[in-house]
Amino acid sequence: MLKIVPDPPLHTNQSLEDILVQISEYLVCAMTVAQQTVLLHSSSPGQILTLSTMHEIDNARSLVEVALSRVQSQH
């Protein structure tokens, strides 16, 4: 399968804070896609899976925010 979007370059010299911010941004994008999927396919049997995915994305984003706040408080 061909990829539409290439993988972002790996930056091994990024700080942990920068990595957490980038992860948070990816999770926001994933949540937006999941929300749009629910809106477009409101009667689909897969909607429950999409809602579950949204729940997991939200939990992951919360954990990233906690980790980011801890990193920022150490500076």
N, C-alpha and C positions, 0 to 999 in steps of 0.2 A: 504494500500500500504506500502510495506517495504521500509525503507530509506536505501540507499546505504552508505551514509556518515552520521555519527552521528552529532548531534548538538555540536558546540564547547562549552566548559565549560563557565559558566558565571563568570566573574571576577568583582565582585562589587567594588573592590578596585582599578580598573584601572582608570588612569587619563583621562580627557576628550580628551587630545591630543592623547593618545594611542588608545582610542576608534575611533577617527576620522581617524587615520592612518589605523586601521583595516578595517573600512568601505571603505576607499579608495581602499584598496587591494581587498576587495570583489567586488567592482565595476569594477576594472580592470579585474578580472576573468570573471565577467558577460559580459563585453564588448567583451572579447576574445571569449567566447562561442557564442555570438550573431554574431560576425564577421564570425566565422567558419560556422554557420548555413546559413548565406547569401551565402557564397562561395559554400557550398554543395548543396543548394537548390536554385540555381539562377533563375530557371523558375517557382518556386512555387508561388501560389497566396498569401501565407503567408509571402512572402519576404517583402512586404510593412509593415506588422506588425512588423517583425524583425527589419527593418530599423527604424521604429518609436520607438521601444524599445531601439535601440542603441542611438537614439537621446536623449531619456529620461535618459538613463544611463550616457551619457556624461554631460547632464545638472546637474544631481545629483552629479557627480564627481567634477564638477566645483564648486558647492556650498560647498562641503566638503573641497575642497582646500582653498576656501575663509575662511571658519570657522577655518581651521587648521592654516592658516597664522595669523588670529586674535588671536588665542590661543597662538601661539608661540611669537607674538609680545608683549603679556602681561607679558611674563617671563623676 
